[in-house]
Amino acid sequence: MSSPIPRRLLPHFATVDRYSGMSKSGPIYGGSVELECIRIEPVKQNALSSLGDAKNDRFLLFIDSKNSRPVGFIPAIKDRVTFQGQAMVVRTITPFYGSGSSVHHYEVRLA
């Protein structure tokens, strides 16, 4: 079993607003979750969607399976994450496995 990411490396907190649909005026969000003991790092990655739209990832969110709070909570695609006053949308979620079949941590790309 691999050890969790140490808490000293998870100094950040953020708010996740759950995506619930679209209206004529834009996305609708409902229900907020406070994430604690996470890590958010700036990144610069450009990707093209199948329609040729440019996607600019701004941050990478690390959620540890053991030390991040609430335990077991993973945001979904299109959820809004607010960190230090900046609102971003979840674009991709990638689980990373430790030894065995359990997830060690998640990396969430925010655009």
MOPAC internal coordinates of N, CA, C and O (Angstrom, degrees):
PM7 1SCF
backbone

  N    0.0000 0     0.00 0     0.00 0    0    0    0
  C    1.4510 1     0.00 0     0.00 0    1    0    0
  C    1.5234 1   108.93 1     0.00 0    2    1    0
  O    1.2310 1   119.96 1   -48.37 1    3    2    1
  N    1.3203 1   117.69 1   131.63 1    3    2    1
  C    1.4627 1   120.73 1   179.96 1    5    3    2
  C    1.5236 1   109.81 1   -83.53 1    6    5    3
  O    1.2310 1   121.26 1   -29.91 1    7    6    5
  N    1.3129 1   115.19 1   150.09 1    7    6    5
  C    1.4603 1   119.79 1  -177.50 1    9    7    6
  C    1.5254 1   110.09 1   -79.16 1   10    9    7
  O    1.2310 1   120.43 1   -28.05 1   11   10    9
  N    1.3481 1   116.79 1   151.95 1   11   10    9
  C    1.4643 1   120.30 1  -179.74 1   13   11   10
  C    1.5283 1   111.26 1   -68.99 1   14   13   11
  O    1.2310 1   120.96 1   -14.92 1   15   14   13
  N    1.3226 1   115.76 1   165.08 1   15   14   13
  C    1.4601 1   120.66 1   173.77 1   17   15   14
  C    1.5266 1   107.08 1   -66.19 1   18   17   15
  O    1.2310 1   119.08 1   -51.01 1   19   18   17
  N    1.3292 1   119.37 1   128.99 1   19   18   17
  C    1.4641 1   120.71 1  -178.57 1   21   19   18
  C    1.5309 1   111.60 1   -60.64 1   22   21   19
  O    1.2310 1   120.53 1   -36.96 1   23   22   21
  N    1.3264 1   116.59 1   143.04 1   23   22   21
  C    1.4684 1   121.50 1  -178.43 1   25   23   22
  C    1.5231 1   112.69 1   -58.07 1   26   25   23
  O    1.2310 1   119.82 1   148.46 1   27   26   25
  N    1.3219 1   117.95 1   -31.54 1   27   26   25
  C    1.4600 1   120.07 1  -179.33 1   29   27   26
  C    1.5296 1   111.71 1   -64.72 1   30   29   27
  O    1.2310 1   120.41 1   160.33 1   31   30   29
  N    1.3333 1   116.82 1   -19.67 1   31   30   29
  C    1.4585 1   121.69 1   177.72 1   33   31   30
  C    1.5340 1   112.00 1   -94.21 1   34   33   31
  O    1.2310 1   120.49 1  -176.79 1   35   34   33
  N    1.3332 1   116.67 1     3.21 1   35   34   33
  C    1.4608 1   122.73 1  -179.37 1   37   35   34
  C    1.5309 1   109.58 1  -121.98 1   38   37   35
  O    1.2310 1   119.80 1  -114.76 1   39   38   37
  N    1.3435 1   117.98 1    65.24 1   39   38   37
  C    1.4697 1   120.78 1  -170.59 1   41   39   38
  C    1.5342 1   115.40 1   -86.64 1   42   41   39
  O    1.2310 1   119.45 1   176.08 1   43   42   41
  N    1.3071 1   118.65 1    -3.92 1   43   42   41
  C    1.4645 1   120.14 1  -169.61 1   45   43   42
  C    1.5255 1   113.56 1  -102.00 1   46   45   43
  O    1.2310 1   121.78 1   -12.91 1   47   46   45
  N    1.3332 1   114.20 1   167.09 1   47   46   45
  C    1.4577 1   122.09 1   172.53 1   49   47   46
  C    1.5213 1   107.50 1  -141.82 1   50   49   47
  O    1.2310 1   120.71 1   -24.63 1   51   50   49
  N    1.3211 1   116.25 1   155.37 1   51   50   49
  C    1.4696 1   121.84 1  -177.97 1   53   51   50
  C    1.5237 1   108.59 1  -154.91 1   54   53   51
  O    1.2310 1   121.10 1   -13.65 1   55   54   53
  N    1.3247 1   115.51 1   166.35 1   55   54   53
  C    1.4594 1   121.87 1   176.31 1   57   55   54
  C    1.5241 1   108.89 1  -112.37 1   58   57   55
  O    1.2310 1   120.95 1   -45.55 1   59   58   57
  N    1.3241 1   115.79 1   134.45 1   59   58   57
  C    1.4661 1   121.46 1   176.41 1   61   59   58
  C    1.5195 1   107.96 1  -111.39 1   62   61   59
  O    1.2310 1   120.83 1   -55.68 1   63   62   61
  N    1.3312 1   116.03 1   124.32 1   63   62   61
  C    1.4613 1   122.07 1   173.76 1   65   63   62
  C    1.5189 1   107.40 1  -103.33 1   66   65   63
  O    1.2310 1   120.65 1   -56.75 1   67   66   65
  N    1.3301 1   116.37 1   123.25 1   67   66   65
  C    1.4633 1   121.93 1  -175.61 1   69   67   66
  C    1.5260 1   111.39 1   -72.60 1   70   69   67
  O    1.2310 1   120.71 1   -51.57 1   71   70   69
  N    1.3262 1   116.25 1   128.43 1   71   70   69
  C    1.4585 1   122.46 1   177.49 1   73   71   70
  C    1.5259 1   108.52 1   -71.61 1   74   73   71
  O    1.2310 1   120.44 1   -48.43 1   75   74   73
  N    1.3401 1   116.76 1   131.57 1   75   74   73
  C    1.4597 1   118.80 1   179.82 1   77   75   74
  C    1.5240 1   113.59 1  -124.75 1   78   77   75
  O    1.2310 1   119.31 1   177.70 1   79   78   77
  N    1.3274 1   118.93 1    -2.30 1   79   78   77
  C    1.4532 1   120.42 1   176.54 1   81   79   78
  C    1.5101 1   112.39 1   148.51 1   82   81   79
  O    1.2310 1   121.90 1     7.49 1   83   82   81
  N    1.3434 1   113.96 1  -172.51 1   83   82   81
  C    1.4641 1   120.41 1  -179.51 1   85   83   82
  C    1.5150 1   109.65 1  -118.85 1   86   85   83
  O    1.2310 1   121.56 1   -30.98 1   87   86   85
  N    1.3305 1   114.62 1   149.02 1   87   86   85
  C    1.4568 1   121.53 1   170.59 1   89   87   86
  C    1.5189 1   107.25 1  -126.03 1   90   89   87
  O    1.2310 1   120.38 1    -0.74 1   91   90   89
  N    1.3154 1   116.88 1   179.26 1   91   90   89
  C    1.4641 1   119.94 1   179.01 1   93   91   90
  C    1.5224 1   111.71 1   -62.61 1   94   93   91
  O    1.2310 1   120.65 1   152.46 1   95   94   93
  N    1.3412 1   116.35 1   -27.54 1   95   94   93
  C    1.4639 1   119.86 1  -178.10 1   97   95   94
  C    1.5308 1   113.64 1   -93.40 1   98   97   95
  O    1.2310 1   119.88 1   179.03 1   99   98   97
  N    1.3304 1   117.83 1    -0.97 1   99   98   97
  C    1.4609 1   119.95 1   177.48 1  101   99   98
  C    1.5202 1   112.53 1   132.77 1  102  101   99
  O    1.2310 1   120.28 1    12.93 1  103  102  101
  N    1.3491 1   117.06 1  -167.07 1  103  102  101
  C    1.4611 1   120.83 1  -177.78 1  105  103  102
  C    1.5263 1   111.95 1   -67.23 1  106  105  103
  O    1.2310 1   121.66 1   -29.96 1  107  106  105
  N    1.3370 1   114.42 1   150.04 1  107  106  105
  C    1.4618 1   121.51 1   176.47 1  109  107  106
  C    1.5237 1   107.37 1  -111.76 1  110  109  107
  O    1.2310 1   120.83 1   -48.58 1  111  110  109
  N    1.3195 1   116.03 1   131.42 1  111  110  109
  C    1.4590 1   121.45 1   178.88 1  113  111  110
  C    1.5237 1   109.11 1  -119.97 1  114  113  111
  O    1.2310 1   120.96 1   -35.36 1  115  114  113
  N    1.3071 1   115.77 1   144.64 1  115  114  113
  C    1.4555 1   121.03 1   177.37 1  117  115  114
  C    1.5098 1   109.74 1  -146.35 1  118  117  115
  O    1.2310 1   120.24 1   -33.49 1  119  118  117
  N    1.2974 1   117.14 1   146.51 1  119  118  117
  C    1.4549 1   121.43 1   178.30 1  121  119  118
  C    1.5080 1   113.16 1    68.65 1  122  121  119
  O    1.2310 1   120.45 1   -62.41 1  123  122  121
  N    1.3181 1   116.74 1   117.59 1  123  122  121
  C    1.4693 1   122.27 1   179.74 1  125  123  122
  C    1.5165 1   110.57 1  -108.54 1  126  125  123
  O    1.2310 1   121.26 1   -31.71 1  127  126  125
  N    1.3211 1   115.19 1   148.29 1  127  126  125
  C    1.4678 1   122.47 1   176.23 1  129  127  126
  C    1.5188 1   107.20 1  -129.28 1  130  129  127
  O    1.2310 1   120.33 1   -47.48 1  131  130  129
  N    1.3297 1   116.98 1   132.52 1  131  130  129
  C    1.4632 1   121.99 1   176.71 1  133  131  130
  C    1.5244 1   108.86 1   -91.38 1  134  133  131
  O    1.2310 1   120.48 1   -61.06 1  135  134  133
  N    1.3272 1   116.68 1   118.94 1  135  134  133
  C    1.4681 1   121.79 1   175.41 1  137  135  134
  C    1.5139 1   109.11 1   -92.64 1  138  137  135
  O    1.2310 1   120.32 1   -44.75 1  139  138  137
  N    1.3178 1   116.99 1   135.25 1  139  138  137
  C    1.4590 1   122.80 1   176.59 1  141  139  138
  C    1.5248 1   109.39 1  -129.52 1  142  141  139
  O    1.2310 1   121.24 1   -21.45 1  143  142  141
  N    1.3178 1   115.23 1   158.55 1  143  142  141
  C    1.4683 1   121.70 1   179.45 1  145  143  142
  C    1.5277 1   110.34 1    56.89 1  146  145  143
  O    1.2310 1   121.19 1  -124.77 1  147  146  145
  N    1.3235 1   115.34 1    55.23 1  147  146  145
  C    1.4614 1   122.85 1   177.39 1  149  147  146
  C    1.5225 1   108.03 1  -124.11 1  150  149  147
  O    1.2310 1   120.69 1    -5.72 1  151  150  149
  N    1.3071 1   116.29 1   174.28 1  151  150  149
  C    1.4638 1   120.82 1   175.34 1  153  151  150
  C    1.5175 1   107.81 1  -131.82 1  154  153  151
  O    1.2310 1   120.83 1   -47.10 1  155  154  153
  N    1.3286 1   116.01 1   132.90 1  155  154  153
  C    1.4547 1   121.65 1   177.13 1  157  155  154
  C    1.5199 1   107.81 1  -126.56 1  158  157  155
  O    1.2310 1   121.27 1   -55.18 1  159  158  157
  N    1.3340 1   115.17 1   124.82 1  159  158  157
  C    1.4669 1   121.14 1  -179.86 1  161  159  158
  C    1.5160 1   109.83 1  -124.00 1  162  161  159
  O    1.2310 1   120.44 1   -37.93 1  163  162  161
  N    1.3301 1   116.76 1   142.07 1  163  162  161
  C    1.4695 1   118.89 1   176.11 1  165  163  162
  C    1.5233 1   110.39 1   -70.43 1  166  165  163
  O    1.2310 1   120.86 1   -36.49 1  167  166  165
  N    1.3261 1   115.96 1   143.51 1  167  166  165
  C    1.4608 1   122.02 1   175.99 1  169  167  166
  C    1.5153 1   108.68 1  -137.58 1  170  169  167
  O    1.2310 1   121.31 1   -17.23 1  171  170  169
  N    1.2907 1   115.10 1   162.77 1  171  170  169
  C    1.4608 1   120.60 1   173.84 1  173  171  170
  C    1.5124 1   106.50 1  -132.37 1  174  173  171
  O    1.2310 1   121.18 1   -76.87 1  175  174  173
  N    1.3266 1   115.35 1   103.13 1  175  174  173
  C    1.4622 1   119.45 1   178.29 1  177  175  174
  C    1.5101 1   107.52 1  -140.01 1  178  177  175
  O    1.2310 1   120.92 1   -53.23 1  179  178  177
  N    1.2938 1   115.84 1   126.77 1  179  178  177
  C    1.4568 1   121.61 1   175.98 1  181  179  178
  C    1.5172 1   108.68 1  -105.08 1  182  181  179
  O    1.2310 1   121.10 1   -43.49 1  183  182  181
  N    1.3103 1   115.49 1   136.51 1  183  182  181
  C    1.4616 1   120.72 1   177.31 1  185  183  182
  C    1.5139 1   108.01 1  -139.13 1  186  185  183
  O    1.2310 1   120.91 1   -30.48 1  187  186  185
  N    1.3046 1   115.87 1   149.52 1  187  186  185
  C    1.4591 1   120.36 1   177.04 1  189  187  186
  C    1.5179 1   109.49 1  -104.38 1  190  189  187
  O    1.2310 1   120.94 1   -45.55 1  191  190  189
  N    1.3278 1   115.81 1   134.45 1  191  190  189
  C    1.4553 1   119.71 1   175.93 1  193  191  190
  C    1.5273 1   108.66 1   -78.14 1  194  193  191
  O    1.2310 1   120.71 1    -4.27 1  195  194  193
  N    1.3123 1   116.24 1   175.73 1  195  194  193
  C    1.4635 1   120.14 1   179.68 1  197  195  194
  C    1.5243 1   111.74 1   -63.87 1  198  197  195
  O    1.2310 1   120.22 1   159.47 1  199  198  197
  N    1.3345 1   117.19 1   -20.53 1  199  198  197
  C    1.4589 1   121.22 1   177.87 1  201  199  198
  C    1.5191 1   112.51 1   -93.35 1  202  201  199
  O    1.2310 1   120.45 1  -177.45 1  203  202  201
  N    1.3295 1   116.74 1     2.55 1  203  202  201
  C    1.4605 1   120.59 1   178.94 1  205  203  202
  C    1.5175 1   114.25 1    86.09 1  206  205  203
  O    1.2310 1   120.01 1  -171.44 1  207  206  205
  N    1.3486 1   117.59 1     8.56 1  207  206  205
  C    1.4541 1   120.51 1   178.05 1  209  207  206
  C    1.5252 1   109.87 1   -77.18 1  210  209  207
  O    1.2310 1   120.68 1   -42.59 1  211  210  209
  N    1.3168 1   116.31 1   137.41 1  211  210  209
  C    1.4605 1   120.35 1   178.28 1  213  211  210
  C    1.5215 1   109.46 1   -79.52 1  214  213  211
  O    1.2310 1   120.47 1   -45.88 1  215  214  213
  N    1.3266 1   116.71 1   134.12 1  215  214  213
  C    1.4587 1   122.80 1   176.51 1  217  215  214
  C    1.5198 1   106.74 1  -116.27 1  218  217  215
  O    1.2310 1   120.27 1   -61.60 1  219  218  217
  N    1.3014 1   117.09 1   118.40 1  219  218  217
  C    1.4568 1   121.03 1   179.90 1  221  219  218
  C    1.5197 1   109.45 1  -105.71 1  222  221  219
  O    1.2310 1   120.29 1   -73.70 1  223  222  221
  N    1.3258 1   117.05 1   106.30 1  223  222  221
  C    1.4515 1   120.48 1   174.35 1  225  223  222
  C    1.5164 1   108.53 1   -72.61 1  226  225  223
  O    1.2310 1   120.68 1   -46.04 1  227  226  225
  N    1.3174 1   116.30 1   133.96 1  227  226  225
  C    1.4542 1   121.03 1  -178.86 1  229  227  226
  C    1.5257 1   112.58 1  -105.31 1  230  229  227
  O    1.2310 1   120.67 1   144.66 1  231  230  229
  N    1.3499 1   116.32 1   -35.34 1  231  230  229
  C    1.4571 1   120.04 1  -177.40 1  233  231  230
  C    1.5190 1   110.03 1  -140.98 1  234  233  231
  O    1.2310 1   121.46 1   -22.91 1  235  234  233
  N    1.3341 1   114.81 1   157.09 1  235  234  233
  C    1.4519 1   122.84 1   174.42 1  237  235  234
  C    1.5269 1   106.61 1  -119.36 1  238  237  235
  O    1.2310 1   120.81 1   -57.25 1  239  238  237
  N    1.3274 1   116.06 1   122.75 1  239  238  237
  C    1.4619 1   123.01 1  -178.57 1  241  239  238
  C    1.5197 1   108.45 1  -102.27 1  242  241  239
  O    1.2310 1   120.50 1   -52.79 1  243  242  241
  N    1.3351 1   116.66 1   127.21 1  243  242  241
  C    1.4623 1   122.53 1   176.82 1  245  243  242
  C    1.5193 1   108.35 1  -105.37 1  246  245  243
  O    1.2310 1   120.60 1   -54.21 1  247  246  245
  N    1.3349 1   116.46 1   125.79 1  247  246  245
  C    1.4643 1   122.33 1   177.04 1  249  247  246
  C    1.5180 1   107.59 1  -120.75 1  250  249  247
  O    1.2310 1   120.62 1   -63.83 1  251  250  249
  N    1.3319 1   116.41 1   116.17 1  251  250  249
  C    1.4570 1   121.25 1  -179.81 1  253  251  250
  C    1.5324 1   109.69 1   -82.33 1  254  253  251
  O    1.2310 1   120.33 1   -38.64 1  255  254  253
  N    1.3143 1   116.98 1   141.36 1  255  254  253
  C    1.4659 1   121.47 1  -177.97 1  257  255  254
  C    1.5274 1   112.96 1   -67.39 1  258  257  255
  O    1.2310 1   120.00 1   154.20 1  259  258  257
  N    1.3196 1   117.61 1   -25.80 1  259  258  257
  C    1.4732 1   120.47 1  -176.64 1  261  259  258
  C    1.5301 1   113.07 1  -106.88 1  262  261  259
  O    1.2310 1   119.57 1   135.43 1  263  262  261
  N    1.3342 1   118.42 1   -44.57 1  263  262  261
  C    1.4661 1   120.84 1  -171.03 1  265  263  262
  C    1.5228 1   115.82 1   -94.14 1  266  265  263
  O    1.2310 1   119.17 1   161.14 1  267  266  265
  N    1.3237 1   119.18 1   -18.86 1  267  266  265
  C    1.4657 1   120.43 1   178.99 1  269  267  266
  C    1.5261 1   109.15 1   -77.41 1  270  269  267
  O    1.2310 1   121.10 1   -30.32 1  271  270  269
  N    1.3253 1   115.50 1   149.68 1  271  270  269
  C    1.4687 1   121.99 1  -178.52 1  273  271  270
  C    1.5130 1   110.70 1  -122.75 1  274  273  271
  O    1.2310 1   118.81 1   -36.77 1  275  274  273
  N    1.3163 1   119.87 1   143.23 1  275  274  273
  C    1.4624 1   126.99 1    -6.39 1  277  275  274
  C    1.5318 1   111.12 1   -70.89 1  278  277  275
  O    1.2310 1   121.40 1   -38.16 1  279  278  277
  N    1.3244 1   114.93 1   141.84 1  279  278  277
  C    1.4663 1   120.75 1  -178.02 1  281  279  278
  C    1.5277 1   108.88 1   -61.29 1  282  281  279
  O    1.2310 1   121.08 1   -47.35 1  283  282  281
  N    1.3141 1   115.53 1   132.65 1  283  282  281
  C    1.4539 1   121.31 1   176.75 1  285  283  282
  C    1.5144 1   115.43 1    88.45 1  286  285  283
  O    1.2310 1   119.55 1   171.34 1  287  286  285
  N    1.3406 1   118.46 1    -8.66 1  287  286  285
  C    1.4607 1   119.90 1  -179.73 1  289  287  286
  C    1.5192 1   109.79 1   -84.24 1  290  289  287
  O    1.2310 1   120.88 1   -52.26 1  291  290  289
  N    1.3322 1   115.92 1   127.74 1  291  290  289
  C    1.4632 1   122.65 1   175.91 1  293  291  290
  C    1.5316 1   106.49 1  -128.85 1  294  293  291
  O    1.2310 1   119.69 1   -53.46 1  295  294  293
  N    1.3285 1   118.20 1   126.54 1  295  294  293
  C    1.4653 1   118.48 1   177.41 1  297  295  294
  C    1.5221 1   110.81 1   -64.73 1  298  297  295
  O    1.2310 1   121.08 1   -18.86 1  299  298  297
  N    1.3243 1   115.54 1   161.14 1  299  298  297
  C    1.4593 1   121.44 1  -179.72 1  301  299  298
  C    1.5250 1   110.03 1  -105.16 1  302  301  299
  O    1.2310 1   120.80 1   -16.75 1  303  302  301
  N    1.3230 1   116.08 1   163.25 1  303  302  301
  C    1.4590 1   121.52 1   174.71 1  305  303  302
  C    1.5333 1   107.92 1   -55.45 1  306  305  303
  O    1.2310 1   120.47 1   -42.35 1  307  306  305
  N    1.3070 1   116.70 1   137.65 1  307  306  305
  C    1.4631 1   126.52 1   179.66 1  309  307  306
  C    1.5302 1   114.26 1    80.13 1  310  309  307
  O    1.2310 1   119.28 1   173.64 1  311  310  309
  N    1.3486 1   118.98 1    -6.36 1  311  310  309
  C    1.4657 1   119.49 1   173.17 1  313  311  310
  C    1.5201 1   108.58 1   -63.32 1  314  313  311
  O    1.2310 1   120.40 1   -27.34 1  315  314  313
  N    1.3288 1   116.83 1   152.66 1  315  314  313
  C    1.4685 1   121.86 1   178.44 1  317  315  314
  C    1.5250 1   108.62 1  -100.69 1  318  317  315
  O    1.2310 1   120.68 1   -50.34 1  319  318  317
  N    1.3343 1   116.31 1   129.66 1  319  318  317
  C    1.4588 1   123.16 1   178.23 1  321  319  318
  C    1.5237 1   107.57 1  -113.07 1  322  321  319
  O    1.2310 1   120.55 1   -53.88 1  323  322  321
  N    1.3319 1   116.56 1   126.12 1  323  322  321
  C    1.4581 1   121.20 1   177.40 1  325  323  322
  C    1.5204 1   108.51 1  -110.66 1  326  325  323
  O    1.2310 1   121.54 1   -57.39 1  327  326  325
  N    1.3342 1   114.67 1   122.61 1  327  326  325
  C    1.4712 1   122.30 1  -178.76 1  329  327  326
  C    1.5234 1   107.98 1  -133.95 1  330  329  327
  O    1.2310 1   120.53 1   -57.44 1  331  330  329
  N    1.3148 1   116.59 1   122.56 1  331  330  329
  C    1.4649 1   123.06 1   179.50 1  333  331  330
  C    1.5310 1   111.41 1    49.34 1  334  333  331
  O    1.2310 1   121.00 1  -135.71 1  335  334  333
  N    1.3328 1   115.69 1    44.29 1  335  334  333
  C    1.4566 1   121.35 1   176.67 1  337  335  334
  C    1.5148 1   115.66 1    80.48 1  338  337  335
  O    1.2310 1   119.83 1   178.05 1  339  338  337
  N    1.3163 1   117.93 1    -1.95 1  339  338  337
  C    1.4693 1   121.48 1   179.97 1  341  339  338
  C    1.5256 1   109.36 1  -103.41 1  342  341  339
  O    1.2310 1   120.45 1   -55.22 1  343  342  341
  N    1.3261 1   116.74 1   124.78 1  343  342  341
  C    1.4621 1   121.68 1   178.28 1  345  343  342
  C    1.5275 1   109.25 1   -96.42 1  346  345  343
  O    1.2310 1   120.91 1   -49.86 1  347  346  345
  N    1.3312 1   115.86 1   130.14 1  347  346  345
  C    1.4581 1   122.57 1   179.91 1  349  347  346
  C    1.5212 1   108.61 1  -133.84 1  350  349  347
  O    1.2310 1   120.61 1   -16.47 1  351  350  349
  N    1.3110 1   116.45 1   163.53 1  351  350  349
  C    1.4588 1   121.60 1  -179.27 1  353  351  350
  C    1.5270 1   109.48 1  -113.64 1  354  353  351
  O    1.2310 1   120.78 1   -40.99 1  355  354  353
  N    1.3361 1   116.11 1   139.01 1  355  354  353
  C    1.4603 1   121.68 1   178.01 1  357  355  354
  C    1.5233 1   108.74 1   -68.02 1  358  357  355
  O    1.2310 1   120.96 1   -54.93 1  359  358  357
  N    1.3291 1   115.76 1   125.07 1  359  358  357
  C    1.4559 1   121.59 1  -179.77 1  361  359  358
  C    1.5235 1   112.03 1  -104.53 1  362  361  359
  O    1.2310 1   119.87 1   133.59 1  363  362  361
  N    1.3391 1   117.85 1   -46.41 1  363  362  361
  C    1.4690 1   121.13 1   177.46 1  365  363  362
  C    1.5246 1   109.68 1  -141.32 1  366  365  363
  O    1.2310 1   121.28 1   -25.28 1  367  366  365
  N    1.3266 1   115.15 1   154.72 1  367  366  365
  C    1.4636 1   122.59 1   177.82 1  369  367  366
  C    1.5189 1   106.86 1  -131.95 1  370  369  367
  O    1.2310 1   120.62 1   -56.80 1  371  370  369
  N    1.3320 1   116.42 1   123.20 1  371  370  369
  C    1.4631 1   120.29 1  -178.11 1  373  371  370
  C    1.5205 1   109.46 1  -124.13 1  374  373  371
  O    1.2310 1   119.69 1   -60.46 1  375  374  373
  N    1.3444 1   118.19 1   119.54 1  375  374  373
  C    1.4640 1   120.09 1   174.08 1  377  375  374
  C    1.5282 1   110.23 1   -80.83 1  378  377  375
  O    1.2310 1   120.64 1   -38.60 1  379  378  377
  N    1.3264 1   116.38 1   141.40 1  379  378  377
  C    1.4640 1   122.30 1   174.74 1  381  379  378
  C    1.5171 1   107.63 1  -118.45 1  382  381  379
  O    1.2310 1   121.36 1   -52.90 1  383  382  381
  N    1.3280 1   115.00 1   127.10 1  383  382  381
  C    1.4531 1   120.93 1  -174.28 1  385  383  382
  C    1.5176 1   111.09 1   -95.77 1  386  385  383
  O    1.2310 1   121.22 1   -37.20 1  387  386  385
  N    1.3365 1   115.28 1   142.80 1  387  386  385
  C    1.4545 1   121.73 1   173.69 1  389  387  386
  C    1.5212 1   107.81 1   -87.93 1  390  389  387
  O    1.2310 1   120.86 1    23.41 1  391  390  389
  N    1.3026 1   115.97 1  -156.59 1  391  390  389
  C    1.4621 1   118.38 1   175.84 1  393  391  390
  C    1.5313 1   107.79 1   -70.27 1  394  393  391
  O    1.2310 1   120.48 1   -43.46 1  395  394  393
  N    1.2859 1   116.68 1   136.54 1  395  394  393
  C    1.4613 1   120.50 1  -176.06 1  397  395  394
  C    1.5183 1   110.11 1    91.13 1  398  397  395
  O    1.2310 1   121.01 1    20.60 1  399  398  397
  N    1.3187 1   115.68 1  -159.40 1  399  398  397
  C    1.4615 1   119.75 1  -173.99 1  401  399  398
  C    1.5296 1   113.43 1  -105.44 1  402  401  399
  O    1.2310 1   119.64 1  -173.51 1  403  402  401
  N    1.3268 1   118.30 1     6.49 1  403  402  401
  C    1.4652 1   119.41 1  -179.06 1  405  403  402
  C    1.5316 1   110.81 1   -90.56 1  406  405  403
  O    1.2310 1   121.31 1   -30.62 1  407  406  405
  N    1.3328 1   115.10 1   149.38 1  407  406  405
  C    1.4597 1   121.27 1  -179.55 1  409  407  406
  C    1.5297 1   109.07 1   -75.73 1  410  409  407
  O    1.2310 1   120.45 1   -51.31 1  411  410  409
  N    1.3232 1   116.75 1   128.69 1  411  410  409
  C    1.4636 1   122.28 1   177.46 1  413  411  410
  C    1.5261 1   110.47 1   -81.31 1  414  413  411
  O    1.2310 1   120.76 1   130.02 1  415  414  413
  N    1.3495 1   116.15 1   -49.98 1  415  414  413
  C    1.4648 1   121.27 1   177.77 1  417  415  414
  C    1.5291 1   109.39 1  -158.12 1  418  417  415
  O    1.2310 1   121.44 1   -11.94 1  419  418  417
  N    1.3265 1   114.84 1   168.06 1  419  418  417
  C    1.4568 1   122.16 1   176.16 1  421  419  418
  C    1.5241 1   108.72 1  -115.99 1  422  421  419
  O    1.2310 1   120.74 1   -36.12 1  423  422  421
  N    1.3192 1   116.19 1   143.88 1  423  422  421
  C    1.4571 1   121.96 1   171.53 1  425  423  422
  C    1.5161 1   107.29 1  -116.15 1  426  425  423
  O    1.2310 1   121.65 1   -57.62 1  427  426  425
  N    1.3350 1   114.45 1   122.38 1  427  426  425
  C    1.4579 1   122.01 1  -174.48 1  429  427  426
  C    1.5227 1   108.22 1  -114.90 1  430  429  427
  O    1.2310 1   120.14 1   -59.61 1  431  430  429
  N    1.3147 1   117.34 1   120.39 1  431  430  429
  C    1.4731 1   121.58 1   178.64 1  433  431  430
  C    1.5094 1   109.38 1   -88.71 1  434  433  431
  O    1.2310 1   121.45 1   -49.96 1  435  434  433
  N    1.3458 1   114.84 1   130.04 1  435  434  433
  C    1.4597 1   122.25 1  -176.49 1  437  435  434
  C    1.5125 1   109.79 1  -115.46 1  438  437  435
  O    1.2310 1   120.34 1   -48.49 1  439  438  437
  N    1.3071 1   116.95 1   131.51 1  439  438  437
  C    1.4607 1   121.88 1   179.89 1  441  439  438
  C    1.5242 1   109.51 1  -117.51 1  442  441  439
  O    1.2310 1   120.10 1   180.00 1  443  442  441

